[in-house]
Amino acid sequence: MRNKYFVSAVAFVIWLAFIDSKNLLSQYELQSEVNKLEGQKTFFQEEINKTKKEQQELLSSPEKLEKFAREKYLMKKDDEDLFIITEKE
């Protein structure tokens, strides 16, 4: 304990590990946040690719576009009646 270099090195490590604004705990929290956001990024990238694929399918054929509009937005022709059937949970 009389070695001044050892004492200063220990004090420096304690300072970096616990007292500094960029201490180990905050670095761990930031890294876990980065990992969580990267997981969300991959999820949203997959959703974007899926949506782009759907868009290409819809724009490629008018029949598919009409089917999508009827199912998703409940659109109908002027001379049609629309009946919506929902299942009880």
C-alpha positions as CSV (number, residue, x, y, z in Angstrom):
1,M,0.0,0.0,0.0
2,R,3.0,2.3,0.2
3,N,3.6,2.2,-3.5
4,K,2.2,5.5,-4.8
5,Y,1.8,4.0,-8.4
6,F,-0.3,1.1,-7.1
7,V,-2.6,3.4,-5.0
8,S,-3.0,5.9,-7.9
9,A,-3.8,3.0,-10.3
10,V,-6.4,1.6,-8.0
11,A,-7.9,5.0,-7.5
12,F,-8.0,5.5,-11.3
13,V,-9.7,2.2,-11.9
14,I,-12.3,2.9,-9.2
15,W,-12.9,6.3,-10.7
16,L,-13.4,4.8,-14.2
17,A,-15.6,1.9,-12.9
18,F,-18.0,3.8,-10.6
19,I,-17.6,7.5,-10.5
20,D,-17.1,8.7,-14.0
21,S,-20.1,9.7,-16.2
22,K,-19.2,6.9,-18.6
23,N,-18.9,4.2,-15.9
24,L,-19.3,0.5,-16.4
25,L,-23.0,0.4,-15.3
26,S,-24.0,3.1,-17.8
27,Q,-22.0,1.4,-20.6
28,Y,-23.8,-1.9,-19.9
29,E,-27.2,-0.1,-20.0
30,L,-26.3,1.6,-23.2
31,Q,-25.1,-1.7,-24.8
32,S,-28.3,-3.5,-23.8
33,E,-30.3,-0.6,-25.3
34,V,-28.3,-0.9,-28.6
35,N,-29.0,-4.7,-28.7
36,K,-32.7,-4.1,-28.1
37,L,-32.8,-1.4,-30.9
38,E,-30.9,-3.7,-33.3
39,G,-33.5,-6.4,-32.7
40,Q,-36.3,-3.9,-33.4
41,K,-34.4,-2.8,-36.6
42,T,-34.3,-6.4,-37.9
43,F,-38.0,-6.8,-37.1
44,F,-38.9,-3.6,-39.0
45,Q,-36.7,-4.5,-41.9
46,E,-38.5,-7.8,-42.3
47,E,-41.9,-5.9,-42.1
48,I,-40.7,-3.5,-44.8
49,N,-39.6,-6.3,-47.1
50,K,-43.0,-8.0,-46.5
51,T,-44.9,-4.9,-47.3
52,K,-42.8,-4.2,-50.4
53,K,-43.6,-7.7,-51.6
54,E,-47.3,-7.2,-51.0
55,Q,-47.2,-3.9,-52.9
56,Q,-45.5,-5.5,-55.9
57,E,-48.2,-8.2,-55.9
58,L,-51.0,-5.7,-55.7
59,L,-49.6,-3.4,-58.4
60,S,-48.9,-6.3,-60.7
61,S,-52.6,-7.3,-61.2
62,P,-55.8,-5.3,-61.0
63,E,-57.7,-8.4,-59.8
64,K,-55.4,-8.7,-56.7
65,L,-55.8,-4.9,-56.1
66,E,-59.6,-5.2,-56.2
67,K,-59.6,-8.2,-53.9
68,F,-57.3,-6.3,-51.4
69,A,-59.5,-3.2,-51.5
70,R,-62.7,-5.3,-50.9
71,E,-61.2,-7.2,-48.0
72,K,-59.1,-4.6,-46.3
73,Y,-61.2,-1.4,-46.8
74,L,-64.6,-3.0,-47.3
75,M,-65.1,-1.3,-50.7
76,K,-67.9,-2.4,-52.9
77,K,-69.4,-1.6,-56.3
78,D,-72.4,0.7,-56.7
79,D,-74.9,-2.1,-57.4
80,E,-73.7,-4.4,-54.6
81,D,-74.7,-4.9,-51.0
82,L,-72.0,-5.6,-48.4
83,F,-72.6,-7.9,-45.4
84,I,-69.9,-8.0,-42.8
85,I,-69.8,-11.1,-40.7
86,T,-67.7,-11.1,-37.5
87,E,-67.1,-14.0,-35.2
88,K,-67.7,-13.7,-31.5
89,E,-64.7,-14.3,-29.3
